[in-house]
């Protein structure tokens, strides 16, 4: 038995771009600045230290412009279910507890056994399973 899923999980993505620079003698260190997909940096968005580094990258011959890096971030927006008591529950964890009635559900919205039964087969305490 489970709860009604009122919002399905959804995979989300975000794309950011960075303009990368490295030291001529140490490719493992350098700088990166947020930019648009064309490599244009908005100086007004940089903190003072970042702006100083940005200007240094434009003039220091020991700093090499590597190019534009595209960074994709992905995450799952978890499903939301409605508990029998009416409270909405985000199902983002291994165990998801209703704040109103205390029932526990897994990430699929399936009702879990009462906590006093958790670990019954293995001799564990419920807190070991949580």
N, C-alpha and C positions, 0 to 999 in steps of 0.2 A: 504494500500500500504506500502511496506517495502523495505528494501535494500537487496542486494544479500549477503548471509552469505558465506564468503570465508573460514572461519575456525570455526568448531563447538566447543562448550564448551566441556571441558574435566575435569573429576574429577582426581585429582592427589593426591598421598599419599607419605609420607616419613616416614621411621621408624628410630628412634634413640634409643640408649640404654644408660642407666645410672646405675652406681654402687652406691647404696644408703647406707648411714651410719646414725645412730642416737645415741644420747646420752643415756646412760643406764637409767638415771633418768628422761629423758624428750624425749619420743619418737616423740614428735611433732617438734623437732628441730634436726638439724644435717647437713650432707653434701651429695652432689651427684656429681659424676664425669662422664663425657662422657666416654663411653667404647665401645668395640665391643660386639657382641652377646654372647661372651664367658666370658664377664666381665673383659677383659684385658684393662687397662688404659694406654694410651700413654703419659708418663710423659713429653715428649718433647713438647706436645701440650698444656700443662697447663701453665697458667700465674704464676709468682713467688709466689703470695699469695695462689693460688690453689695448687701448688706443695707443699708448706709448710703444708697446710691442709691435702693433700693426705698422706704425710709422717706421720703426726700426727695420722691419722686414722689407720695407720699400727701398731702404737706402744702404743697408749693410751688405757688402759683397760676400760675406761669409755665410749668408743665409740664402738658401736656394728655394725658389717656389717649386713645390712638387706638383701642385694641381688641385683640381676640385675632387673631393671625395663625397660620394653619395652614401648616406647612412640610412638604412631602413630599420625601423623599430616595429615589432609585432607583439601583440598581446591579445588575450582573450577577455572580453567583457563578459563576466559570468552571468548565468541565467538567474532569473528571479522567480521565486515561487510564492504562492499564497498558502500559508499554514491553515489548518482546520479552524483555528481561532480567528482567522481573518488578517493576521499580520503578514506583511510582505517580508520575504527573507532572500537575501543575496546568497546564492549557492556557490561561493567562490573557494571554499575550503574543503578539506577532507571531512570535517564535521561542521555543521552549520546549525546553530541553536536559535530557536525562536525566542526573542527577547520578551515576548508577552506570556507564553505558556510553558516555555522550557523544553519543548520537544526538540529532538535532534534529528537532522536529516543529512544524508550524504550529498555529494556534488550533483547527483542526478535527481535529487528531490525525493529519494526513497526514505521512508520513516525508519529510523534506527530503533533497536530495542532499548528499553530503559537502561540508564547507565549502571544501575546496580547489577545488571546482567552482563555487562561488558567484561570480557576476560574470564568468563565463567569456565570455559573449556580449558584455558591455559593457566588459571590461577593468578592472573594479573588483576590489579585493581583498576577500576574504570579510568582513573587519572593516568595510568600507564598507556591506555589506548587513545586518550584524547590528545 
